[in-house]
Amino acid sequence: HVAAACYGRDCHNSEKESGEAEGIGRFKRFTSNLASSRYRRKSLWHARKAANWAGDLEAMSAFALSNVFSSFGCWEEQIDFLLDLFDDEGRPMDKMVWWCMDYVRALRELKRDDELKEALEGIQFGRDWNHHLLETAAEAYLELKDYDRACEMFEMLSQKEPGNLRYRLMVAHICLANNQSVKGLAALAPLRGLPPAGCELKARLLAQHGEHQKAYDEYMALLKIDEKGDLRDQWTPKASFYDGLVMTCLGLDKKDEALQYVKVLYELDPEDAHGCNFYGYLLADFNRELDLAEKLVGKALSDEPDNPAYLDSMAWIRYRQGRYAEALSEMCKVLENVGLSQDPEGEISEHLAAILKALGCDATAEYYQKITDNLKK
């Protein structure tokens, strides 16, 4: 039954590939699809028969049968089959690498997060573990948003394979997301000749660490590579690149360059609400082209009318235009929707304090300025 299930799976894959090939006739496509469906039914029939004797199967046969279930996306059946497996001495096979990988993958596919967490916690990971299992676990932890454990797995992998670029880049990415710039830079330090995507990641980590000039130099080097076009098939600067570059320019007080690159960011996708708001906000913050700023932020608000960042931008434009009452009206929408819960850096409260002061509400303005000062400490 196991052999027949594997044979049927292989025939199904072959017929499916033939049916998806370009240039074949309609009749050939139809017969290939019909044959692949027939082989799928036969393969699963034999697999289910074999699964009835799960406790009698040797490890290699069990591995092959588990692969048949996963090939056809029968995740529930695969899990039931795996849990019924025992070795020659009557012990569960849950310590075998392939078993753990198949079980974790099936739980991920079924989005059974609680069981996935329990399964991962039950695996005693260590540096001597198979790297495929460590990689499976790392990706599962990423899916569960347990970034510390995911980082731990990728660190183990990078120690097992010091020259593996992907593992070190994954550690650096996770560190960037967790605001651990020193650890992320340390992960990249042993690597020489980083690819452009790695250099961009390094620039973002440097900026996060406050080393804006070094980050700026990395960004400029990447722009020169893009101008030459030598690596255009491997890497081109995208929105996230220009977003980081603009923030780095702001960190160096390079206002003109910040506006230059935020315009490029906007032009990559003029319909993107974030790009419209970012460009419009910077124009307002630097008190330039306020009509254009109003148009851009208005476009962003048409997509997301309750977005507190976009409402704050429009309020700041109104403030720059001297339309203080309208600015306060926009700020009231922010306070009604989310209050100051989405203002960790005190930018909204700072703008509100300035607007209230312009309206002569000095006491209330002072209250919000104190909030701003506390957030910026």
C-alpha positions as CSV (number, residue, x, y, z in Angstrom):
1,H,0.0,0.0,0.0
2,V,2.8,2.4,0.8
3,A,4.6,1.7,-2.5
4,A,1.3,2.1,-4.4
5,A,0.5,5.4,-2.6
6,C,4.0,6.8,-3.6
7,Y,3.7,5.6,-7.1
8,G,0.3,7.2,-7.5
9,R,1.6,10.4,-6.1
10,D,4.5,10.5,-8.6
11,C,2.2,9.7,-11.5
12,H,-0.2,12.4,-10.3
13,N,2.7,15.0,-10.3
14,S,3.9,13.9,-13.7
15,E,0.4,14.1,-15.3
16,K,-0.3,17.5,-13.6
17,E,3.0,18.9,-14.9
18,S,2.1,17.7,-18.4
19,G,-1.4,19.3,-18.1
20,E,0.2,22.6,-17.2
21,A,2.8,22.7,-19.9
22,E,2.6,25.4,-22.5
23,G,1.7,24.7,-26.1
24,I,-0.3,21.4,-25.5
25,G,-3.7,21.0,-27.0
26,R,-7.0,21.2,-25.2
27,F,-7.7,17.5,-25.4
28,K,-4.2,16.6,-24.1
29,R,-4.7,19.0,-21.2
30,F,-8.1,17.5,-20.4
31,T,-6.8,13.9,-20.5
32,S,-3.7,14.8,-18.3
33,N,-5.9,16.5,-15.7
34,L,-8.3,13.5,-15.7
35,A,-5.4,11.2,-15.3
36,S,-3.9,13.2,-12.5
37,S,-7.2,13.2,-10.6
38,R,-7.4,9.5,-11.0
39,Y,-3.9,8.9,-9.7
40,R,-4.6,11.2,-6.7
41,R,-7.7,9.2,-5.7
42,K,-5.7,5.9,-6.0
43,S,-2.7,7.3,-4.1
44,L,-4.9,8.5,-1.2
45,W,-6.8,5.3,-1.2
46,H,-3.7,3.2,-0.7
47,A,-2.3,5.8,1.8
48,R,-5.4,5.5,4.0
49,K,-5.2,1.7,3.9
50,A,-1.6,1.8,4.9
51,A,-2.4,4.3,7.7
52,N,-4.6,1.7,9.3
53,W,-1.4,-0.1,10.2
54,A,0.5,3.0,11.4
55,G,1.9,1.2,14.4
56,D,3.5,-1.5,12.2
57,L,5.3,0.8,9.8
58,E,9.0,1.2,9.8
59,A,10.4,4.8,9.9
60,M,11.2,5.0,6.2
61,S,7.7,3.8,5.2
62,A,6.1,6.1,7.7
63,F,8.1,9.1,6.3
64,A,7.1,8.2,2.7
65,L,3.4,8.0,3.7
66,S,3.5,11.2,5.6
67,N,4.9,12.9,2.5
68,V,2.0,11.5,0.4
69,F,-0.5,13.1,2.7
70,S,1.3,16.5,2.7
71,S,1.7,16.4,-1.1
72,F,-2.1,16.4,-1.5
73,G,-2.6,18.9,1.3
74,C,-4.4,16.4,3.6
75,W,-3.1,18.0,6.7
76,E,-5.6,16.7,9.2
77,E,-5.0,13.1,8.0
78,Q,-1.3,13.7,8.1
79,I,-1.5,14.8,11.8
80,D,-3.7,11.9,12.8
81,F,-1.3,9.5,11.0
82,L,1.8,11.0,12.7
83,L,0.3,10.8,16.2
84,D,-0.4,7.1,15.6
85,L,3.2,6.2,14.8
86,F,5.4,4.1,17.1
87,D,8.9,2.7,16.6
88,D,9.9,-1.0,17.0
89,E,10.1,-0.6,20.8
90,G,6.6,0.9,21.1
91,R,7.7,4.5,21.6
92,P,6.2,7.5,19.6
93,M,8.3,8.7,16.7
94,D,8.1,12.3,17.8
95,K,11.8,12.6,18.5
96,M,12.7,11.9,14.8
97,V,13.7,15.0,12.8
98,W,11.4,14.3,9.8
99,W,8.4,13.6,12.2
100,C,8.9,17.0,14.0
101,M,9.2,18.8,10.7
102,D,6.1,17.2,9.2
103,Y,4.1,17.8,12.3
104,V,5.1,21.4,12.6
105,R,4.4,22.1,9.0
106,A,0.9,20.5,9.1
107,L,0.0,22.5,12.2
108,R,1.2,25.7,10.4
109,E,-0.9,24.9,7.4
110,L,-4.0,24.4,9.6
111,K,-3.3,27.6,11.6
112,R,-3.5,25.6,14.8
113,D,-1.4,28.1,16.7
114,D,-1.9,26.8,20.2
115,E,-0.9,23.3,19.3
116,L,2.0,24.6,17.2
117,K,3.3,26.5,20.3
118,E,3.0,23.4,22.4
119,A,4.8,21.3,19.8
120,L,7.7,23.7,19.4
121,E,8.1,24.0,23.2
122,G,8.2,20.2,23.4
123,I,11.2,20.1,21.0
124,Q,14.5,20.4,22.9
125,F,16.4,22.4,20.3
126,G,20.1,22.6,20.4
127,R,23.1,23.2,18.1
128,D,23.4,19.5,17.3
129,W,19.9,19.5,15.8
130,N,19.4,19.0,12.1
131,H,19.5,22.5,10.4
132,H,16.4,21.7,8.4
133,L,14.4,21.3,11.6
134,L,15.9,24.4,13.1
135,E,14.9,26.3,10.0
136,T,11.4,24.9,10.1
137,A,11.1,25.9,13.8
138,A,12.5,29.4,13.1
139,E,9.9,30.0,10.3
140,A,7.1,28.7,12.6
141,Y,8.1,31.1,15.4
142,L,8.1,33.9,12.9
143,E,4.6,33.0,11.9
144,L,3.6,33.0,15.6
145,K,5.3,36.4,16.0
146,D,7.6,35.0,18.6
147,Y,10.5,37.0,17.3
148,D,12.9,36.2,20.2
149,R,12.6,32.5,19.7
150,A,12.8,32.8,15.9
151,C,16.0,34.9,16.4
152,E,17.4,32.2,18.7
153,M,16.8,29.5,16.0
154,F,18.4,31.6,13.3
155,E,21.4,32.3,15.6
156,M,21.9,28.6,16.1
157,L,21.7,28.1,12.4
158,S,24.3,30.8,11.7
159,Q,26.6,29.2,14.3
160,K,26.2,25.8,12.5
161,E,26.8,27.5,9.1
162,P,28.8,30.7,9.7
163,G,29.0,31.5,6.1
164,N,25.3,31.2,5.4
165,L,24.2,34.7,4.3
166,R,20.4,34.0,4.6
167,Y,20.6,33.0,8.3
168,R,22.5,36.1,9.3
169,L,20.2,38.4,7.3
170,M,17.2,36.9,9.0
171,V,18.8,37.6,12.4
172,A,19.5,41.2,11.4
173,H,15.9,41.6,10.0
174,I,14.4,40.4,13.3
175,C,16.7,42.6,15.3
176,L,15.6,45.6,13.2
177,A,12.0,44.8,13.9
178,N,12.8,44.4,17.7
179,N,14.8,47.7,17.8
180,Q,18.0,45.7,18.6
181,S,20.3,47.5,16.2
182,V,23.6,46.6,18.0
183,K,22.8,42.8,17.8
184,G,21.7,43.2,14.2
185,L,24.9,44.9,13.2
186,A,26.9,42.3,15.0
187,A,25.1,39.6,13.0
188,L,26.2,41.3,9.7
189,A,29.7,42.1,10.9
190,P,31.4,38.9,9.8
191,L,30.0,39.0,6.3
192,R,32.1,40.5,3.5
193,G,30.7,41.7,0.2
194,L,27.1,42.1,1.3
195,P,24.5,42.0,-1.5
196,P,22.5,45.2,-2.0
197,A,19.6,44.0,0.0
198,G,22.1,43.3,2.9
199,C,23.6,46.8,2.5
200,E,20.1,48.3,2.7
201,L,19.4,46.3,5.9
202,K,22.8,47.5,7.3
203,A,21.9,51.1,6.5
204,R,18.5,50.8,8.4
205,L,20.2,49.3,11.4
206,L,22.8,52.0,11.4
207,A,20.1,54.7,11.3
208,Q,18.2,52.9,14.1
209,H,21.4,53.0,16.2
210,G,21.7,56.8,15.6
211,E,24.7,56.5,13.2
212,H,23.0,58.6,10.5
213,Q,26.1,59.6,8.6
214,K,27.2,56.0,8.2
215,A,23.7,55.0,7.2
216,Y,23.6,57.9,4.7
217,D,26.8,56.7,3.1
218,E,25.4,53.2,2.7
219,Y,22.3,54.6,1.0
220,M,24.3,56.7,-1.3
221,A,26.6,53.8,-2.3
222,L,23.4,51.8,-3.1
223,L,22.1,54.6,-5.3
224,K,25.3,54.7,-7.3
225,I,24.9,50.9,-7.8
226,D,21.4,51.5,-9.1
227,E,22.5,54.3,-11.4
228,K,25.0,51.9,-13.0
229,G,22.3,49.3,-13.5
230,D,24.8,46.4,-13.0
231,L,22.5,44.7,-10.5
232,R,19.1,45.8,-11.8
233,D,18.0,42.2,-12.2
234,Q,18.8,41.4,-8.5
235,W,17.9,44.6,-6.7
236,T,16.2,48.0,-7.3
237,P,15.4,50.6,-4.6
238,K,11.8,50.2,-3.5
239,A,9.5,52.2,-1.3
240,S,11.1,50.9,1.9
241,F,14.5,52.0,0.7
242,Y,13.5,55.6,0.1
243,D,11.4,55.6,3.3
244,G,14.6,54.8,5.2
245,L,16.7,57.2,3.2
246,V,14.3,60.1,3.9
247,M,14.4,59.4,7.7
248,T,18.2,59.3,7.6
249,C,18.3,62.6,5.8
250,L,16.0,64.0,8.4
251,G,18.3,62.7,11.1
252,L,21.2,64.7,9.5
253,D,18.9,67.8,9.0
254,K,19.3,67.5,5.2
255,K,15.9,69.0,4.5
256,D,16.3,69.5,0.7
257,E,17.5,65.9,0.2
258,A,14.7,64.6,2.4
259,L,12.2,66.4,0.1
260,Q,14.0,65.2,-3.0
261,Y,13.8,61.5,-2.0
262,V,10.3,61.7,-0.5
263,K,9.2,62.9,-3.9
264,V,10.8,59.9,-5.5
265,L,9.0,57.7,-2.9
266,Y,5.7,59.3,-3.8
267,E,6.3,58.9,-7.5
268,L,6.9,55.2,-7.2
269,D,3.2,54.8,-6.4
270,P,1.2,58.1,-6.5
271,E,-1.9,56.2,-5.2
272,D,-0.2,54.9,-2.1
273,A,-1.7,56.6,1.0
274,H,1.5,56.4,3.0
275,G,3.6,58.0,0.3
276,C,1.1,60.8,-0.2
277,N,0.9,61.6,3.5
278,F,4.7,61.4,4.0
279,Y,5.4,63.8,1.2
280,G,2.6,66.2,2.2
281,Y,3.6,66.1,5.8
282,L,7.2,67.0,5.1
283,L,6.2,69.9,2.9
284,A,4.0,71.2,5.7
285,D,6.7,70.6,8.3
286,F,9.2,72.6,6.3
287,N,6.5,75.2,5.5
288,R,6.8,74.7,1.7
289,E,4.2,74.3,-1.1
290,L,1.3,74.1,1.3
291,D,-1.3,73.8,-1.5
292,L,0.5,70.7,-2.8
293,A,0.8,69.4,0.7
294,E,-3.0,69.8,1.3
295,K,-3.7,68.0,-2.0
296,L,-1.4,65.1,-1.1
297,V,-2.7,64.6,2.4
298,G,-6.3,65.0,1.3
299,K,-5.7,62.1,-1.2
300,A,-4.4,60.0,1.7
301,L,-7.4,60.8,3.8
302,S,-9.8,59.9,1.0
303,D,-8.4,56.3,1.4
304,E,-8.2,56.2,5.2
305,P,-10.4,59.0,6.6
306,D,-9.8,58.0,10.3
307,N,-6.1,57.5,10.1
308,P,-4.7,59.5,13.1
309,A,-1.3,60.2,11.3
310,Y,-3.1,61.6,8.2
311,L,-5.5,63.7,10.3
312,D,-2.5,65.1,12.2
313,S,-0.8,65.9,8.9
314,M,-3.8,67.8,7.7
315,A,-4.1,69.6,11.1
316,W,-0.4,70.7,10.7
317,I,-1.1,72.0,7.2
318,R,-4.0,74.1,8.5
319,Y,-1.7,75.4,11.2
320,R,0.9,76.4,8.7
321,Q,-1.8,78.1,6.6
322,G,-2.9,80.1,9.7
323,R,-6.3,78.3,9.7
324,Y,-6.0,77.5,13.4
325,A,-9.7,76.7,14.1
326,E,-9.7,74.2,11.3
327,A,-6.5,72.7,12.5
328,L,-8.0,72.2,16.0
329,S,-11.1,70.6,14.3
330,E,-8.8,68.0,12.6
331,M,-7.0,67.4,15.9
332,C,-10.3,66.8,17.7
333,K,-11.0,63.9,15.2
334,V,-7.7,62.4,16.3
335,L,-8.6,62.7,20.0
336,E,-12.1,61.3,19.4
337,N,-10.7,58.3,17.5
338,V,-7.6,57.1,19.3
339,G,-6.6,59.9,21.7
340,L,-2.9,60.0,22.2
341,S,-2.5,56.2,22.3
342,Q,-0.8,56.1,18.9
343,D,1.6,59.0,19.7
344,P,4.6,57.3,21.3
345,E,7.0,60.0,20.2
346,G,4.9,63.0,21.2
347,E,4.5,64.4,17.7
348,I,0.7,64.7,17.8
349,S,0.6,66.3,21.3
350,E,3.4,68.7,20.2
351,H,1.3,69.8,17.2
352,L,-1.8,70.1,19.4
353,A,0.1,72.3,21.9
354,A,1.2,74.6,19.1
355,I,-2.3,74.9,17.6
356,L,-3.9,75.6,21.1
357,K,-1.2,78.3,21.8
358,A,-2.0,79.9,18.5
359,L,-5.7,80.0,19.5
360,G,-4.8,81.7,22.8
361,C,-5.6,78.6,24.9
362,D,-2.3,78.9,26.8
363,A,-3.2,76.7,29.8
364,T,-4.4,73.8,27.7
365,A,-1.4,74.2,25.4
366,E,1.0,74.0,28.3
367,Y,-0.8,70.8,29.5
368,Y,-0.2,69.1,26.1
369,Q,3.4,70.5,25.9
370,K,4.1,68.7,29.2
371,I,2.8,65.5,27.8
372,T,5.1,66.0,24.8
373,D,8.1,66.7,27.0
374,N,7.5,63.5,29.0
375,L,7.2,61.4,25.9
376,K,10.4,62.8,24.4
377,K,12.5,62.2,27.5
